[in-house]
Amino acid sequence: MGKAPLSEENMPNAPKPPSKPPNPVMRPQANICDYEGSNYRTEFWENTGRAYEDQVERIALRRLLPTQGRRLLEVGAGFGRLTNEYHGYDQVVLLDYSLSQLQYAQEHLGRSPRFVYVAVDAYHLPFRAGVFDGASMIRVIHHMADPRAVLSEIRRVMTPGGTFILEHANKRNLKAILRHALGKQDWNPHDLAPVEFVELNFDFHPEYIRDELQAAGFAPRQRVPVSFFRVPTLKEKIRTDWLVNADSVLQRTGLLVTPSVFVKNVATGDTPNNMALANDNEDIEALFANPSNGGPLVREGDVLVSSETGERYAIRDGIYDFKAPLED
Ligand SMILES: C[S@@+](CC[C@H](N)C(=O)[O-])C[C@H]1O[C@@H](n2cnc3c(N)ncnc32)[C@H](O)[C@@H]1O
C-alpha cells in the first residue's frame, strides 16, 4: 500500500474524524473534524521536523496580509501557532471548534481584550454581519466537506473591502501529478473535484477553490504556492534555512504545484459594515449573535442569553463557548 499523503491526520493521536454534531438543529449539513483533546501541537509541530513548513507559511502570510487593520477573525486558530503574525491588527478573534486548543492559546497569548477566544463550529459563526475587516483560515478548509458554506459564513461577517487570507491543500501538486502520470494514483490531480483521501481530509484544486471563493462573495487576488520542498529526505539532508530561502524565492513564481496554496481575497459587494458597533476592544460582545438564528444575545453573569429562544451560551474562563447552548 502507498504511503498516505502528508497531512495532519497522520500524526499519532490524530483528531477523531468526525464527531457527531452536539446540536443537530444547529448543524444539519456537516460533520466536524474534532481536535478536542488532540495532541496536535506537540505531535505535529513541536520537534517533528516541521520548522520548514512553519517558516514558509509565515513568509507567505507576511506577503499577503495588510500591514494594518482593525479586527481579524482567525478561523480554526487551533493553539494560536500563527496568531503572532497578526500584530498589525488591533484585535484578533481566535475561533476554533476545540476548547482545549483555545485554552492552550489563551495560556500563551493571555487574556487582554486584544485577544478574544470563541469555541464554535465555523459553519455557524456567532457574529453580526460586517464586523471584521480581516480574516484568515490556514490549514482548516481541508476539513470542510462544504467549502462554499463556510466561505459564505466568513464573507457574511466581513466588511466590504476586507481582506481574507485562505490556505488550502492543493491536489494538483507535483507529487500527485507524477504519481498519476506513472499510474500509481487512481485520482486525477487535474480534475476540479475535491479528493477526500481520508475521511474529512480533502485536497482541493486551485481553480475549484477560486470558483468557491467567488461564489461566496470574494474576489481572489494573489495566489502564492508554498512548501515546494515538503519532502522528508530533502528536509533531512538540506539545511532548513536554505530550503526556506529557496521556497521564499519560488513563492514569487506563482507556480501552483505545491502541496499548499495561499490566496489573498477581497470581500466584494454592498454588504453591511458594522465595525462601529465595537470601536473599543472591550465592546466585543456587541458583535455577537446567536449562532442558531442570528438573533441578539445579552450577557447575564457568565452566560450570553437569547431573549427570543431562551438559548444560553457559557463563557468558560474567558472563552466564549458557542458549541452548543447550555442545557437546563
Ligand atoms: C490543522 S489545525 C490548524 C490550526 C491552525 N490554523 C494552524 O495552522 O496551526 C485545524 C484546526 O481547525 C479546527 N477545525 C476543524 N473543523 C472546524 C470547524 N468545523 N469549526 C471550527 N474549527 C474547526 C480544528 O479544531 C483545528 O484546531
The ligand as an ORCA input file, in Angstrom:
! r2SCAN-3c Opt
* xyz 0 1
  C      -4.806     21.515     11.268
  S      -5.399     22.515     12.525
  C      -4.807     24.126     12.046
  C      -4.671     25.090     13.182
  C      -4.003     26.427     12.826
  N      -4.754     27.151     11.824
  C      -2.596     26.197     12.365
  O      -2.320     26.344     11.173
  O      -1.769     25.855     13.211
  C      -7.120     22.600     12.093
  C      -7.947     23.354     13.119
  O      -9.259     23.556     12.568
  C     -10.216     23.357     13.580
  N     -11.494     22.969     12.949
  C     -11.752     21.899     12.159
  N     -13.036     21.907     11.771
  C     -13.604     23.012     12.333
  C     -14.911     23.570     12.306
  N     -15.917     22.998     11.624
  N     -15.137     24.697     13.002
  C     -14.150     25.307     13.705
  N     -12.886     24.821     13.764
  C     -12.617     23.691     13.076
  C      -9.614     22.241     14.428
  O     -10.176     22.209     15.732
  C      -8.131     22.588     14.420
  O      -7.757     23.375     15.513
*
